Amino acid sequence: MAAVYDSVGYQTALSLALASIKAVIQRQQLDPLRYIVEIDAGLPIFAMRDTHQLRIAYNRFQALAMEATIPHEWMLEQTGKGHEDFLIAVDDMVMALKGKIQAAGRPM
């Protein structure tokens, strides 16, 4: 982790990451209002960390959620322009979650 914590850079990266995730959900023709996207839920925004916890959940159903740990530096590098690896990883998570939702018989 860098010696100086850039809270503005972190907030920008977080906003771009959340927007990208919501775009992937819409691209998969899923209703974005049915999905909760959280990064580092319940943790203070300005707390320094080496990794971030990404969680995509379907309507607050605990069993219908996907989680991933994202290294801090990778998230900063992948958000914004040229972030194809992040989008591919998120798309895989969304597709796996879609399969769980279909198996549970819930509407998309």
Residue frames relative to the residue before (quaternion, step in Angstrom):
aa qw qx qy qz dx dy dz
M 1.0000 0.0000 0.0000 0.0000 0.00 0.00 0.00
A 0.5579 -0.6204 0.4373 0.3356 3.58 -1.02 0.76
A 0.5986 -0.5944 0.4062 0.3512 3.57 -1.16 0.64
V 0.7544 0.2825 -0.1662 0.5687 3.59 1.07 -0.69
Y 0.3199 -0.7522 0.5496 0.1724 3.55 -0.80 1.05
D 0.1973 -0.7877 0.5789 0.0740 3.55 -0.71 1.13
S 0.2268 -0.8184 0.5134 0.1231 3.59 -0.02 1.27
V 0.6289 0.5201 -0.3417 0.4660 3.61 1.06 -0.68
G 0.6483 0.5123 -0.3103 0.4700 3.59 0.97 -0.85
Y 0.6411 0.5172 -0.3220 0.4667 3.55 1.01 -0.80
Q 0.6712 0.4969 -0.3009 0.4605 3.60 0.86 -0.92
T 0.6328 0.5203 -0.3249 0.4725 3.57 1.04 -0.77
A 0.6617 0.5008 -0.3003 0.4703 3.58 0.91 -0.93
L 0.6502 0.5200 -0.3097 0.4593 3.56 0.97 -0.87
S 0.6607 0.5030 -0.3036 0.4671 3.60 0.93 -0.86
L 0.6650 0.4918 -0.3010 0.4748 3.58 0.96 -0.84
A 0.6359 0.5256 -0.3256 0.4618 3.57 1.01 -0.79
L 0.6658 0.4982 -0.3027 0.4657 3.60 0.88 -0.90
A 0.6466 0.5095 -0.3168 0.4711 3.60 0.97 -0.82
S 0.6459 0.5189 -0.3169 0.4617 3.59 0.98 -0.81
I 0.6514 0.5151 -0.3150 0.4596 3.57 0.95 -0.86
K 0.6663 0.4916 -0.3032 0.4717 3.58 0.92 -0.85
A 0.6194 0.5303 -0.3386 0.4696 3.60 1.10 -0.66
V 0.6342 0.5160 -0.3294 0.4723 3.60 1.02 -0.76
I 0.6307 0.5286 -0.3321 0.4609 3.60 0.96 -0.82
Q 0.6831 0.4673 -0.2897 0.4807 3.60 0.90 -0.86
R 0.6310 0.5390 -0.3387 0.4433 3.59 1.01 -0.76
Q 0.6738 0.4623 -0.2859 0.5005 3.59 1.16 -0.58
Q 0.4569 -0.7239 0.4010 0.3261 3.55 1.37 0.29
L 0.4186 0.6597 -0.4949 0.3803 3.53 0.99 0.96
D 0.5233 -0.6319 0.4723 0.3222 3.57 -1.15 0.64
P 0.3445 -0.7802 0.4784 0.2093 3.64 -0.34 1.17
L 0.5893 0.5788 -0.3715 0.4240 3.60 1.19 -0.37
R 0.6453 0.5183 -0.3172 0.4629 3.60 1.24 -0.33
Y 0.7148 0.4466 -0.2339 0.4847 3.59 1.24 -0.25
I 0.2179 -0.7452 0.6193 0.1165 3.53 -1.09 0.84
V 0.1008 -0.7851 0.6108 0.0207 3.55 -0.74 1.11
E 0.0387 0.8052 -0.5873 0.0730 3.56 -0.72 1.11
I 0.0765 -0.7404 0.6646 0.0650 3.51 -1.14 0.73
D 0.8440 -0.0274 -0.0415 0.5340 3.55 -0.71 1.17
A 0.0790 0.8320 -0.5418 0.0896 3.58 0.93 0.89
G 0.8347 0.2176 -0.1813 0.4724 3.53 -0.97 0.93
L 0.6310 0.5107 -0.3443 0.4718 3.59 1.24 -0.02
P 0.5662 -0.5908 0.4348 0.3759 3.60 -1.05 0.61
I 0.5555 -0.6477 0.4134 0.3178 3.57 -0.91 0.94
F 0.7756 0.3869 -0.2006 0.4566 3.56 0.84 -0.91
A 0.4468 0.6778 -0.4719 0.3439 3.61 1.21 0.16
M 0.4177 -0.7046 0.5132 0.2563 3.57 -0.84 0.97
R 0.0796 0.7880 -0.6063 0.0709 3.57 -1.06 0.78
D 0.4684 -0.6777 0.5010 0.2650 3.53 -1.24 0.56
T 0.7819 0.1623 -0.0869 0.5956 3.58 1.21 -0.53
H 0.2576 -0.7360 0.6077 0.1507 3.53 -1.32 0.43
Q 0.3191 -0.7373 0.5660 0.1852 3.55 -1.11 0.73
L 0.1369 -0.7775 0.6122 0.0436 3.56 -0.65 1.18
R 0.0138 0.7852 -0.6176 0.0420 3.55 -0.91 0.97
I 0.0589 -0.7495 0.6593 0.0106 3.53 -0.95 1.02
A 0.0067 -0.8214 0.5675 -0.0572 3.57 -0.56 1.19
Y 0.3831 -0.6941 0.5648 0.2291 3.51 -1.23 0.60
N 0.8521 -0.2093 0.1104 0.4669 3.58 -0.60 1.20
R 0.6869 -0.5298 0.2794 0.4115 3.58 0.86 0.96
F 0.4329 0.6580 -0.4973 0.3637 3.61 1.16 0.37
Q 0.4318 -0.7336 0.4643 0.2445 3.59 -0.53 1.18
A 0.6946 0.4813 -0.2804 0.4553 3.58 0.96 -0.84
L 0.7140 0.4014 -0.2435 0.5194 3.58 1.18 -0.47
A 0.4881 0.6237 -0.4553 0.4068 3.54 0.50 1.24
M 0.1981 -0.7343 0.6362 0.1300 3.52 -1.30 0.49
E 0.0775 -0.7967 0.5989 0.0248 3.55 -1.00 0.84
A 0.0027 -0.7775 0.6289 -0.0046 3.52 -1.20 0.61
T 0.3234 -0.7040 0.5961 0.2109 3.53 -1.20 0.63
I 0.1289 -0.8029 0.5817 0.0196 3.55 -0.76 1.10
P 0.4213 -0.6887 0.5203 0.2786 3.62 -0.77 0.95
H 0.5861 -0.6188 0.4017 0.3349 3.57 -0.96 0.92
E 0.6957 0.4773 -0.2930 0.4498 3.60 0.73 -1.01
W 0.6417 0.5201 -0.3311 0.4561 3.60 0.98 -0.79
M 0.6447 0.5136 -0.3322 0.4586 3.59 0.96 -0.82
L 0.6532 0.5075 -0.3210 0.4612 3.59 0.95 -0.82
E 0.6718 0.4915 -0.2927 0.4706 3.59 1.01 -0.81
Q 0.7411 0.4668 -0.2235 0.4276 3.58 0.95 -0.89
T 0.6375 0.5068 -0.3570 0.4575 3.61 1.12 -0.35
G 0.6951 0.4021 -0.3360 0.4923 3.52 -1.04 0.79
K 0.8058 -0.2666 0.1909 0.4931 3.55 -1.15 -0.59
G 0.8385 0.1990 -0.1638 0.4801 3.53 -1.15 0.70
H 0.4345 0.7176 -0.4425 0.3171 3.58 0.97 0.80
E 0.1149 0.8505 -0.5030 0.1024 3.55 1.01 0.84
D 0.6280 0.5426 -0.3482 0.4358 3.62 0.99 -0.75
F 0.6344 0.5214 -0.3249 0.4692 3.59 1.00 -0.79
L 0.6747 0.4958 -0.2997 0.4574 3.60 0.89 -0.92
I 0.6297 0.5228 -0.3335 0.4679 3.59 1.02 -0.74
A 0.6599 0.5020 -0.3076 0.4668 3.59 0.93 -0.89
V 0.6645 0.4900 -0.3019 0.4766 3.60 0.94 -0.86
D 0.6291 0.5342 -0.3361 0.4537 3.58 0.97 -0.82
D 0.6364 0.5178 -0.3274 0.4686 3.60 0.99 -0.78
M 0.6477 0.5124 -0.3153 0.4674 3.59 0.99 -0.83
V 0.6669 0.5045 -0.3011 0.4584 3.58 0.90 -0.92
M 0.6567 0.5023 -0.3178 0.4642 3.60 0.95 -0.80
A 0.6404 0.5053 -0.3250 0.4785 3.61 1.02 -0.76
L 0.6480 0.5038 -0.3131 0.4777 3.58 1.00 -0.79
K 0.6131 0.5489 -0.3387 0.4562 3.58 1.03 -0.79
G 0.6472 0.5175 -0.3075 0.4678 3.58 1.01 -0.81
K 0.6380 0.5199 -0.3188 0.4701 3.59 1.01 -0.80
I 0.6614 0.5129 -0.2988 0.4586 3.57 0.97 -0.92
Q 0.6550 0.5029 -0.3106 0.4708 3.57 0.95 -0.86
A 0.6503 0.5175 -0.3114 0.4607 3.59 0.98 -0.83
A 0.6787 0.4708 -0.2817 0.4882 3.60 1.14 -0.64
G 0.4525 -0.7193 0.4255 0.3112 3.59 1.28 -0.16
R 0.4284 0.6943 -0.4666 0.3417 3.58 1.17 0.54
P 0.5302 -0.6131 0.4635 0.3581 3.61 -1.14 0.53
M 0.4765 -0.6788 0.4837 0.2798 3.55 -1.07 0.72
